[in-house]
Amino acid sequence: MLVFKSSLMNITNKKAPPPLSLHPVTVDLEMATFLNLIRDNEMINFQTFWKSNYRNLPRLSQLARRYNVVPATSIYLEQTFSVAGAVKNIRRASLSSLSLRSLMILKK
């Protein structure tokens, strides 16, 4: 019985192994990590990025899954095209894509 008790004490006194995932502890660190990851990549595939980084950015990946979903209907797309048609007409035919995007956001 003494051997079992001393073995149990040796096991419980050992330090816990480091976590398998080294994700940031705070939201600020997680956000800084995210910004560093996307800084060099202007065009990132959304699904590929989150599949490869969900362990390093657990909180942000949950937000991404929650808010970046495919709409169930096409009404939103139809409204977007309608706004785009109203914003980019013959008088505004030379708008850049960035200007058009900004105006569409303001129009909504």
C-alpha positions as CSV (number, residue, x, y, z in Angstrom):
1,M,0.0,0.0,0.0
2,L,2.9,2.4,0.8
3,V,4.4,1.8,-2.7
4,F,1.1,2.7,-4.3
5,K,0.7,5.8,-2.2
6,S,4.3,7.0,-3.0
7,S,3.8,6.3,-6.7
8,L,0.5,8.3,-6.7
9,M,2.2,11.2,-5.0
10,N,5.0,11.2,-7.5
11,I,2.5,11.4,-10.4
12,T,0.5,14.2,-8.8
13,N,3.5,16.3,-8.0
14,K,4.7,16.4,-11.6
15,K,4.1,19.5,-13.7
16,A,1.5,19.4,-16.3
17,P,2.7,19.1,-19.9
18,P,2.6,22.2,-22.1
19,P,-0.6,22.6,-24.1
20,L,-0.6,21.1,-27.6
21,S,-1.9,24.3,-29.1
22,L,0.0,27.5,-28.4
23,H,-2.8,30.0,-29.0
24,P,-2.7,33.4,-27.5
25,V,-4.1,33.8,-24.0
26,T,-5.8,37.1,-24.4
27,V,-8.1,38.5,-27.1
28,D,-5.6,41.3,-27.8
29,L,-2.8,38.8,-28.4
30,E,-5.2,36.7,-30.6
31,M,-6.1,39.8,-32.6
32,A,-2.4,40.8,-33.0
33,T,-1.6,37.3,-34.2
34,F,-4.5,37.5,-36.7
35,L,-3.3,40.8,-38.1
36,N,0.2,39.5,-38.4
37,L,-1.0,36.5,-40.4
38,I,-3.1,38.5,-42.8
39,R,-0.7,41.4,-43.2
40,D,1.2,39.9,-46.1
41,N,-1.7,38.3,-47.9
42,E,-4.1,40.7,-49.6
43,M,-6.2,37.9,-51.1
44,I,-6.9,35.2,-48.6
45,N,-9.3,32.3,-49.2
46,F,-11.7,32.5,-46.2
47,Q,-12.3,28.8,-45.7
48,T,-8.7,27.8,-46.2
49,F,-7.4,30.4,-43.8
50,W,-9.8,29.4,-41.0
51,K,-9.3,25.7,-41.5
52,S,-5.5,26.1,-41.0
53,N,-5.7,28.7,-38.2
54,Y,-8.7,27.7,-36.1
55,R,-6.5,26.2,-33.4
56,N,-4.2,29.3,-33.1
57,L,-7.2,31.7,-33.2
58,P,-10.0,29.9,-31.3
59,R,-12.1,33.0,-30.4
60,L,-11.8,34.7,-33.8
61,S,-12.5,31.4,-35.6
62,Q,-15.8,31.1,-33.6
63,L,-16.8,34.6,-34.6
64,A,-15.9,33.9,-38.2
65,R,-18.0,30.8,-38.2
66,R,-20.9,32.6,-36.6
67,Y,-21.0,35.7,-38.8
68,N,-19.6,34.7,-42.1
69,V,-22.3,32.3,-43.3
70,V,-23.9,31.8,-46.7
71,P,-27.3,33.5,-46.8
72,A,-30.2,31.1,-47.2
73,T,-32.0,33.3,-49.7
74,S,-30.9,35.4,-52.7
75,I,-32.8,38.5,-51.5
76,Y,-29.7,40.0,-50.1
77,L,-27.8,39.5,-53.4
78,E,-30.7,41.0,-55.4
79,Q,-30.7,44.1,-53.1
80,T,-27.0,44.4,-53.5
81,F,-27.2,44.3,-57.3
82,S,-30.0,46.8,-57.2
83,V,-27.9,49.2,-55.1
84,A,-24.9,48.7,-57.3
85,G,-27.1,49.6,-60.4
86,A,-28.4,52.7,-58.7
87,V,-24.9,53.8,-57.6
88,K,-23.0,53.0,-60.8
89,N,-25.0,54.6,-63.6
90,I,-24.0,56.3,-66.8
91,R,-22.9,59.4,-65.1
92,R,-20.7,57.5,-62.7
93,A,-19.3,54.9,-65.2
94,S,-15.7,55.7,-64.4
95,L,-15.9,54.8,-60.7
96,S,-13.1,52.6,-59.4
97,S,-14.2,49.3,-57.8
98,L,-13.0,50.6,-54.4
99,S,-15.1,53.8,-54.8
100,L,-18.1,51.7,-55.9
101,R,-17.7,49.4,-52.9
102,S,-17.5,52.4,-50.5
103,L,-20.6,54.0,-52.0
104,M,-22.6,50.8,-51.8
105,I,-21.7,50.5,-48.1
106,L,-22.8,54.1,-47.5
107,K,-26.0,53.6,-49.6
108,K,-27.1,50.7,-47.3
